[in-house]
Amino acid sequence: MAIEEGRDPSNQSRMALGDPYGDRMEDARGWVEDHPDEWQWYLEQASRLQTDAYRPSPNLMIQFMRSRFRTSVRNEFAADFARIAMEQRPDIRMNVRSAKTDGYTTAALR
């Protein structure tokens, strides 16, 4: 089938994919807003567990929170929660590596 002159075929199958990492960070922030008691506990525990030589693991923190509150939390939120915690409480330092959602946070990753 010939393409009509003047028509741009490049947009015929174009699909809006959105921004999956920005969307995930937004979902994580939504979870935090919807679960204030669990989130406050997360922040307190992250602060309590850290020492000069130890930074809490975001994955471990989610497991603790699930156990304590019997709540459902997506595993993929671990890195996002760590960054949200470090945004809200700059005194908290967690054991983090680079993540695909790093561009969606103001947390100082040290």
N, CA, C and O atoms as a GROMACS GRO file, in nm:
protein
  440
    1MET      N    1   0.084  -0.117   0.000
    1MET     CA    2   0.000   0.000   0.000
    1MET      C    3   0.089   0.124   0.000
    1MET      O    4   0.180   0.135   0.082
    2ALA      N    5   0.064   0.212  -0.088
    2ALA     CA    6   0.145   0.334  -0.099
    2ALA      C    7   0.097   0.437   0.002
    2ALA      O    8  -0.022   0.447   0.033
    3ILE      N    9   0.192   0.513   0.051
    3ILE     CA   10   0.160   0.621   0.145
    3ILE      C   11   0.125   0.744   0.064
    3ILE      O   12   0.199   0.782  -0.027
    4GLU      N   13   0.015   0.804   0.097
    4GLU     CA   14  -0.026   0.924   0.026
    4GLU      C   15   0.076   1.034   0.047
    4GLU      O   16   0.131   1.051   0.156
    5GLU      N   17   0.101   1.106  -0.060
    5GLU     CA   18   0.197   1.215  -0.052
    5GLU      C   19   0.147   1.320   0.047
    5GLU      O   20   0.029   1.354   0.046
    6GLY      N   21   0.234   1.370   0.130
    6GLY     CA   22   0.199   1.472   0.227
    6GLY      C   23   0.154   1.418   0.362
    6GLY      O   24   0.142   1.495   0.458
    7ARG      N   25   0.128   1.287   0.372
    7ARG     CA   26   0.087   1.228   0.501
    7ARG      C   27   0.209   1.173   0.572
    7ARG      O   28   0.294   1.108   0.510
    8ASP      N   29   0.218   1.199   0.697
    8ASP     CA   30   0.330   1.149   0.777
    8ASP      C   31   0.287   1.017   0.841
    8ASP      O   32   0.202   1.018   0.931
    9PRO      N   33   0.343   0.904   0.798
    9PRO     CA   34   0.302   0.776   0.853
    9PRO      C   35   0.356   0.747   0.992
    9PRO      O   36   0.314   0.651   1.056
   10SER      N   37   0.450   0.830   1.039
   10SER     CA   38   0.515   0.799   1.166
   10SER      C   39   0.422   0.811   1.286
   10SER      O   40   0.452   0.756   1.391
   11ASN      N   41   0.311   0.882   1.273
   11ASN     CA   42   0.223   0.900   1.389
   11ASN      C   43   0.103   0.807   1.387
   11ASN      O   44   0.016   0.818   1.474
   12GLN      N   45   0.095   0.718   1.291
   12GLN     CA   46  -0.024   0.634   1.278
   12GLN      C   47  -0.040   0.535   1.393
   12GLN      O   48  -0.152   0.507   1.434
   13SER      N   49   0.068   0.482   1.444
   13SER     CA   50   0.059   0.384   1.552
   13SER      C   51   0.115   0.438   1.682
   13SER      O   52   0.147   0.362   1.773
   14ARG      N   53   0.127   0.566   1.690
   14ARG     CA   54   0.187   0.626   1.808
   14ARG      C   55   0.097   0.604   1.929
   14ARG      O   56  -0.025   0.624   1.922
   15MET      N   57   0.157   0.563   2.038
   15MET     CA   58   0.081   0.534   2.159
   15MET      C   59   0.142   0.613   2.274
   15MET      O   60   0.264   0.617   2.288
   16ALA      N   61   0.060   0.675   2.354
   16ALA     CA   62   0.110   0.748   2.470
   16ALA      C   63   0.149   0.649   2.578
   16ALA      O   64   0.064   0.581   2.636
   17LEU      N   65   0.278   0.641   2.603
   17LEU     CA   66   0.327   0.545   2.702
   17LEU      C   67   0.340   0.606   2.841
   17LEU      O   68   0.351   0.534   2.939
   18GLY      N   69   0.339   0.737   2.849
   18GLY     CA   70   0.357   0.800   2.978
   18GLY      C   71   0.501   0.791   3.024
   18GLY      O   72   0.591   0.766   2.944
   19ASP      N   73   0.522   0.811   3.149
   19ASP     CA   74   0.654   0.807   3.208
   19ASP      C   75   0.650   0.704   3.321
   19ASP      O   76   0.608   0.736   3.432
   20PRO      N   77   0.692   0.580   3.294
   20PRO     CA   78   0.671   0.474   3.394
   20PRO      C   79   0.740   0.500   3.528
   20PRO      O   80   0.686   0.463   3.632
   21TYR      N   81   0.857   0.562   3.528
   21TYR     CA   82   0.928   0.583   3.654
   21TYR      C   83   0.870   0.701   3.731
   21TYR      O   84   0.862   0.697   3.854
   22GLY      N   85   0.829   0.805   3.660
   22GLY     CA   86   0.759   0.915   3.725
   22GLY      C   87   0.625   0.870   3.780
   22GLY      O   88   0.585   0.911   3.889
   23ASP      N   89   0.557   0.786   3.703
   23ASP     CA   90   0.428   0.732   3.749
   23ASP      C   91   0.446   0.645   3.873
   23ASP      O   92   0.365   0.651   3.966
   24ARG      N   93   0.553   0.565   3.875
   24ARG     CA   94   0.576   0.479   3.991
   24ARG      C   95   0.607   0.563   4.115
   24ARG      O   96   0.558   0.533   4.224
   25MET      N   97   0.687   0.667   4.099
   25MET     CA   98   0.718   0.753   4.213
   25MET      C   99   0.590   0.822   4.261
   25MET      O  100   0.570   0.839   4.381
   26GLU      N  101   0.505   0.863   4.168
   26GLU     CA  102   0.378   0.924   4.206
   26GLU      C  103   0.290   0.824   4.282
   26GLU      O  104   0.224   0.861   4.379
   27ASP      N  105   0.289   0.699   4.238
   27ASP     CA  106   0.213   0.595   4.308
   27ASP      C  107   0.268   0.574   4.450
   27ASP      O  108   0.192   0.557   4.545
   28ALA      N  109   0.401   0.574   4.462
   28ALA     CA  110   0.462   0.557   4.594
   28ALA      C  111   0.426   0.673   4.686
   28ALA      O  112   0.394   0.653   4.803
   29ARG      N  113   0.430   0.794   4.633
   29ARG     CA  114   0.392   0.912   4.713
   29ARG      C  115   0.244   0.904   4.754
   29ARG      O  116   0.207   0.944   4.864
   30GLY      N  117   0.161   0.851   4.665
   30GLY     CA  118   0.019   0.832   4.696
   30GLY      C  119   0.001   0.733   4.809
   30GLY      O  120  -0.082   0.753   4.898
   31TRP      N  121   0.078   0.623   4.807
   31TRP     CA  122   0.072   0.523   4.914
   31TRP      C  123   0.109   0.589   5.046
   31TRP      O  124   0.043   0.568   5.148
   32VAL      N  125   0.215   0.668   5.046
   32VAL     CA  126   0.260   0.736   5.167
   32VAL      C  127   0.148   0.825   5.223
   32VAL      O  128   0.123   0.825   5.343
   33GLU      N  129   0.082   0.900   5.136
   33GLU     CA  130  -0.027   0.988   5.180
   33GLU      C  131  -0.146   0.910   5.234
   33GLU      O  132  -0.213   0.954   5.327
   34ASP      N  133  -0.172   0.794   5.174
   34ASP     CA  134  -0.288   0.713   5.215
   34ASP      C  135  -0.263   0.631   5.341
   34ASP      O  136  -0.358   0.578   5.399
   35HIS      N  137  -0.138   0.620   5.385
   35HIS     CA  138  -0.102   0.538   5.502
   35HIS      C  139  -0.013   0.618   5.598
   35HIS      O  140   0.103   0.583   5.618
   36PRO      N  141  -0.067   0.725   5.658
   36PRO     CA  142   0.016   0.811   5.743
   36PRO      C  143   0.073   0.742   5.866
   36PRO      O  144   0.186   0.770   5.905
   37ASP      N  145  -0.002   0.651   5.929
   37ASP     CA  146   0.050   0.583   6.048
   37ASP      C  147   0.166   0.491   6.012
   37ASP      O  148   0.268   0.491   6.080
   38GLU      N  149   0.151   0.414   5.906
   38GLU     CA  150   0.256   0.325   5.862
   38GLU      C  151   0.380   0.405   5.820
   38GLU      O  152   0.493   0.366   5.849
   39TRP      N  153   0.356   0.517   5.752
   39TRP     CA  154   0.468   0.598   5.705
   39TRP      C  155   0.543   0.662   5.822
   39TRP      O  156   0.666   0.666   5.822
   40GLN      N  157   0.470   0.711   5.918
   40GLN     CA  158   0.537   0.770   6.035
   40GLN      C  159   0.622   0.665   6.105
   40GLN      O  160   0.734   0.694   6.147
   41TRP      N  161   0.570   0.544   6.118
   41TRP     CA  162   0.646   0.433   6.177
   41TRP      C  163   0.771   0.404   6.095
   41TRP      O  164   0.879   0.384   6.151
   42TYR      N  165   0.758   0.401   5.961
   42TYR     CA  166   0.871   0.378   5.872
   42TYR      C  167   0.982   0.480   5.899
   42TYR      O  168   1.099   0.444   5.913
   43LEU      N  169   0.944   0.608   5.906
   43LEU     CA  170   1.043   0.713   5.930
   43LEU      C  171   1.111   0.698   6.066
   43LEU      O  172   1.233   0.712   6.077
   44GLU      N  173   1.031   0.668   6.167
   44GLU     CA  174   1.088   0.651   6.302
   44GLU      C  175   1.184   0.534   6.307
   44GLU      O  176   1.291   0.543   6.368
   45GLN      N  177   1.147   0.423   6.245
   45GLN     CA  178   1.233   0.304   6.246
   45GLN      C  179   1.360   0.327   6.165
   45GLN      O  180   1.469   0.286   6.207
   46ALA      N  181   1.347   0.390   6.051
   46ALA     CA  182   1.466   0.418   5.969
   46ALA      C  183   1.563   0.506   6.046
   46ALA      O  184   1.684   0.484   6.041
   47SER      N  185   1.511   0.605   6.116
   47SER     CA  186   1.596   0.692   6.197
   47SER      C  187   1.660   0.617   6.313
   47SER      O  188   1.778   0.634   6.342
   48ARG      N  189   1.580   0.533   6.379
   48ARG     CA  190   1.628   0.458   6.495
   48ARG      C  191   1.734   0.355   6.457
   48ARG      O  192   1.831   0.335   6.531
   49LEU      N  193   1.717   0.290   6.343
   49LEU     CA  194   1.807   0.181   6.304
   49LEU      C  195   1.942   0.228   6.250
   49LEU      O  196   2.039   0.153   6.253
   50GLN      N  197   1.948   0.350   6.200
   50GLN     CA  198   2.073   0.393   6.140
   50GLN      C  199   2.177   0.426   6.246
   50GLN      O  200   2.144   0.476   6.354
   51THR      N  201   2.301   0.399   6.213
   51THR     CA  202   2.414   0.436   6.297
   51THR      C  203   2.520   0.494   6.204
   51THR      O  204   2.499   0.505   6.084
   52ASP      N  205   2.634   0.531   6.260
   52ASP     CA  206   2.743   0.580   6.175
   52ASP      C  207   2.791   0.471   6.080
   52ASP      O  208   2.837   0.501   5.969
   53ALA      N  209   2.781   0.346   6.122
   53ALA     CA  210   2.831   0.236   6.042
   53ALA      C  211   2.723   0.158   5.967
   53ALA      O  212   2.755   0.071   5.885
   54TYR      N  213   2.596   0.187   5.994
   54TYR     CA  214   2.488   0.108   5.933
   54TYR      C  215   2.378   0.199   5.882
   54TYR      O  216   2.334   0.292   5.949
   55ARG      N  217   2.335   0.170   5.761
   55ARG     CA  218   2.220   0.238   5.701
   55ARG      C  219   2.116   0.132   5.670
   55ARG      O  220   2.148   0.030   5.608
   56PRO      N  221   1.991   0.153   5.711
   56PRO     CA  222   1.888   0.051   5.690
   56PRO      C  223   1.864   0.024   5.541
   56PRO      O  224   1.875   0.114   5.457
   57SER      N  225   1.830  -0.098   5.512
   57SER     CA  226   1.795  -0.141   5.377
   57SER      C  227   1.650  -0.106   5.348
   57SER      O  228   1.562  -0.137   5.428
   58PRO      N  229   1.622  -0.043   5.234
   58PRO     CA  230   1.482  -0.013   5.199
   58PRO      C  231   1.397  -0.139   5.189
   58PRO      O  232   1.280  -0.136   5.227
   59ASN      N  233   1.451  -0.248   5.138
   59ASN     CA  234   1.375  -0.373   5.127
   59ASN      C  235   1.341  -0.428   5.266
   59ASN      O  236   1.230  -0.474   5.289
   60LEU      N  237   1.437  -0.423   5.355
   60LEU     CA  238   1.414  -0.471   5.491
   60LEU      C  239   1.308  -0.385   5.561
   60LEU      O  240   1.224  -0.437   5.634
   61MET      N  241   1.312  -0.256   5.538
   61MET     CA  242   1.214  -0.166   5.599
   61MET      C  243   1.071  -0.201   5.553
   61MET      O  244   0.978  -0.197   5.633
   62ILE      N  245   1.056  -0.234   5.425
   62ILE     CA  246   0.923  -0.273   5.376
   62ILE      C  247   0.878  -0.404   5.441
   62ILE      O  248   0.762  -0.418   5.478
   63GLN      N  249   0.970  -0.499   5.456
   63GLN     CA  250   0.934  -0.625   5.521
   63GLN      C  251   0.891  -0.601   5.666
   63GLN      O  252   0.793  -0.660   5.713
   64PHE      N  253   0.964  -0.517   5.736
   64PHE     CA  254   0.928  -0.482   5.874
   64PHE      C  255   0.788  -0.420   5.878
   64PHE      O  256   0.706  -0.456   5.963
   65MET      N  257   0.761  -0.327   5.786
   65MET     CA  258   0.632  -0.258   5.784
   65MET      C  259   0.518  -0.355   5.753
   65MET      O  260   0.411  -0.347   5.813
   66ARG      N  261   0.542  -0.446   5.660
   66ARG     CA  262   0.439  -0.547   5.630
   66ARG      C  263   0.408  -0.632   5.752
   66ARG      O  264   0.291  -0.660   5.781
   67SER      N  265   0.511  -0.671   5.821
   67SER     CA  266   0.494  -0.756   5.938
   67SER      C  267   0.422  -0.681   6.050
   67SER      O  268   0.331  -0.735   6.114
   68ARG      N  269   0.462  -0.559   6.074
   68ARG     CA  270   0.406  -0.479   6.183
   68ARG      C  271   0.261  -0.442   6.160
   68ARG      O  272   0.179  -0.449   6.252
   69PHE      N  273   0.227  -0.402   6.036
   69PHE     CA  274   0.094  -0.348   6.008
   69PHE      C  275   0.006  -0.442   5.926
   69PHE      O  276  -0.111  -0.411   5.902
   70ARG      N  277   0.059  -0.554   5.883
   70ARG     CA  278  -0.019  -0.647   5.799
   70ARG      C  279  -0.077  -0.572   5.679
   70ARG      O  280  -0.195  -0.586   5.646
   71THR      N  281   0.007  -0.492   5.616
   71THR     CA  282  -0.034  -0.409   5.504
   71THR      C  283   0.030  -0.458   5.375
   71THR      O  284   0.132  -0.526   5.377
   72SER      N  285  -0.030  -0.422   5.265
   72SER     CA  286   0.022  -0.459   5.134
   72SER      C  287   0.105  -0.343   5.079
   72SER      O  288   0.059  -0.229   5.071
   73VAL      N  289   0.228  -0.374   5.041
   73VAL     CA  290   0.318  -0.275   4.983
   73VAL      C  291   0.390  -0.340   4.866
   73VAL      O  292   0.445  -0.450   4.878
   74ARG      N  293   0.390  -0.271   4.753
   74ARG     CA  294   0.458  -0.325   4.635
   74ARG      C  295   0.609  -0.323   4.657
   74ARG      O  296   0.664  -0.223   4.706
   75ASN      N  297   0.677  -0.432   4.621
   75ASN     CA  298   0.822  -0.441   4.636
   75ASN      C  299   0.894  -0.329   4.563
   75ASN      O  300   0.996  -0.278   4.611
   76GLU      N  301   0.842  -0.290   4.448
   76GLU     CA  302   0.910  -0.189   4.368
   76GLU      C  303   0.912  -0.052   4.436
   76GLU      O  304   0.984   0.038   4.391
   77PHE      N  305   0.835  -0.034   4.543
   77PHE     CA  306   0.835   0.093   4.615
   77PHE      C  307   0.954   0.107   4.710
   77PHE      O  308   0.975   0.215   4.766
   78ALA      N  309   1.033   0.004   4.730
   78ALA     CA  310   1.141   0.010   4.829
   78ALA      C  311   1.235   0.128   4.803
   78ALA      O  312   1.258   0.209   4.892
   79ALA      N  313   1.287   0.137   4.684
   79ALA     CA  314   1.380   0.247   4.652
   79ALA      C  315   1.310   0.382   4.658
   79ALA      O  316   1.368   0.481   4.702
   80ASP      N  317   1.185   0.385   4.613
   80ASP     CA  318   1.110   0.510   4.614
   80ASP      C  319   1.084   0.557   4.757
   80ASP      O  320   1.099   0.675   4.788
   81PHE      N  321   1.045   0.464   4.844
   81PHE     CA  322   1.022   0.499   4.984
   81PHE      C  323   1.148   0.553   5.049
   81PHE      O  324   1.142   0.650   5.125
   82ALA      N  325   1.262   0.493   5.019
   82ALA     CA  326   1.388   0.541   5.076
   82ALA      C  327   1.412   0.686   5.036
   82ALA      O  328   1.452   0.768   5.118
   83ARG      N  329   1.388   0.717   4.911
   83ARG     CA  330   1.410   0.853   4.863
   83ARG      C  331   1.308   0.951   4.923
   83ARG      O  332   1.344   1.063   4.959
   84ILE      N  333   1.184   0.908   4.934
   84ILE     CA  334   1.082   0.994   4.997
   84ILE      C  335   1.119   1.020   5.143
   84ILE      O  336   1.107   1.132   5.191
   85ALA      N  337   1.164   0.916   5.212
   85ALA     CA  338   1.205   0.932   5.353
   85ALA      C  339   1.320   1.031   5.364
   85ALA      O  340   1.320   1.116   5.453
   86MET      N  341   1.418   1.021   5.275
   86MET     CA  342   1.534   1.110   5.281
   86MET      C  343   1.498   1.252   5.238
   86MET      O  344   1.565   1.347   5.278
   87GLU      N  345   1.393   1.268   5.158
   87GLU     CA  346   1.343   1.403   5.125
   87GLU      C  347   1.279   1.466   5.248
   87GLU      O  348   1.307   1.581   5.283
   88GLN      N  349   1.194   1.389   5.312
   88GLN     CA  350   1.117   1.441   5.425
   88GLN      C  351   1.203   1.460   5.550
   88GLN      O  352   1.180   1.553   5.628
   89ARG      N  353   1.299   1.373   5.567
   89ARG     CA  354   1.386   1.377   5.686
   89ARG      C  355   1.532   1.368   5.642
   89ARG      O  356   1.586   1.257   5.633
   90PRO      N  357   1.596   1.480   5.614
   90PRO     CA  358   1.735   1.477   5.566
   90PRO      C  359   1.832   1.409   5.662
   90PRO      O  360   1.943   1.373   5.622
   91ASP      N  361   1.792   1.392   5.788
   91ASP     CA  362   1.879   1.323   5.884
   91ASP      C  363   1.881   1.172   5.860
   91ASP      O  364   1.970   1.102   5.908
   92ILE      N  365   1.783   1.121   5.786
   92ILE     CA  366   1.777   0.977   5.757
   92ILE      C  367   1.867   0.946   5.639
   92ILE      O  368   1.862   1.012   5.535
   93ARG      N  369   1.949   0.844   5.658
   93ARG     CA  370   2.034   0.795   5.549
   93ARG      C  371   2.009   0.646   5.536
   93ARG      O  372   2.013   0.572   5.634
   94MET      N  373   1.983   0.604   5.414
   94MET     CA  374   1.951   0.463   5.391
   94MET      C  375   2.051   0.403   5.292
   94MET      O  376   2.120   0.474   5.220
   95ASN      N  377   2.056   0.272   5.293
   95ASN     CA  378   2.146   0.198   5.205
   95ASN      C  379   2.084   0.193   5.065
   95ASN      O  380   2.008   0.101   5.034
   96VAL      N  381   2.118   0.291   4.982
   96VAL     CA  382   2.060   0.299   4.848
   96VAL      C  383   2.169   0.301   4.742
   96VAL      O  384   2.281   0.346   4.766
   97ARG      N  385   2.133   0.252   4.627
   97ARG     CA  386   2.215   0.260   4.507
   97ARG      C  387   2.134   0.341   4.407
   97ARG      O  388   2.021   0.380   4.435
   98SER      N  389   2.189   0.365   4.292
   98SER     CA  390   2.114   0.441   4.192
   98SER      C  391   1.990   0.362   4.151
   98SER      O  392   1.990   0.239   4.149
   99ALA      N  393   1.884   0.436   4.120
   99ALA     CA  394   1.758   0.377   4.080
   99ALA      C  395   1.699   0.457   3.965
   99ALA      O  396   1.737   0.572   3.943
  100LYS      N  397   1.608   0.397   3.894
  100LYS     CA  398   1.550   0.463   3.778
  100LYS      C  399   1.459   0.578   3.817
  100LYS      O  400   1.420   0.658   3.731
  101THR      N  401   1.424   0.588   3.942
  101THR     CA  402   1.339   0.699   3.987
  101THR      C  403   1.420   0.813   4.049
  101THR      O  404   1.362   0.905   4.107
  102ASP      N  405   1.553   0.809   4.039
  102ASP     CA  406   1.635   0.914   4.098
  102ASP      C  407   1.603   1.054   4.045
  102ASP      O  408   1.620   1.153   4.116
  103GLY      N  409   1.558   1.062   3.922
  103GLY     CA  410   1.526   1.192   3.863
  103GLY      C  411   1.398   1.253   3.917
  103GLY      O  412   1.361   1.364   3.879
  104TYR      N  413   1.329   1.182   4.005
  104TYR     CA  414   1.200   1.227   4.055
  104TYR      C  415   1.205   1.254   4.205
  104TYR      O  416   1.104   1.245   4.274
  105THR      N  417   1.323   1.285   4.254
  105THR     CA  418   1.339   1.308   4.398
  105THR      C  419   1.434   1.425   4.421
  105THR      O  420   1.519   1.457   4.338
  106THR      N  421   1.417   1.487   4.535
  106THR     CA  422   1.511   1.592   4.576
  106THR      C  423   1.601   1.541   4.687
  106THR      O  424   1.678   1.618   4.744
  107ALA      N  425   1.593   1.412   4.717
  107ALA     CA  426   1.674   1.354   4.824
  107ALA      C  427   1.822   1.363   4.788
  107ALA      O  428   1.860   1.342   4.673
  108ALA      N  429   1.904   1.395   4.886
  108ALA     CA  430   2.049   1.396   4.867
  108ALA      C  431   2.099   1.254   4.889
  108ALA      O  432   2.101   1.205   5.002
  109LEU      N  433   2.139   1.189   4.782
  109LEU     CA  434   2.188   1.052   4.792
  109LEU      C  435   2.337   1.058   4.823
  109LEU      O  436   2.418   1.096   4.738
  110ARG      N  437   2.372   1.019   4.946
  110ARG     CA  438   2.511   1.028   4.990
  110ARG      C  439   2.563   0.890   5.022
  110ARG      O  440   2.679   0.875   5.060
   0.00000   0.00000   0.00000
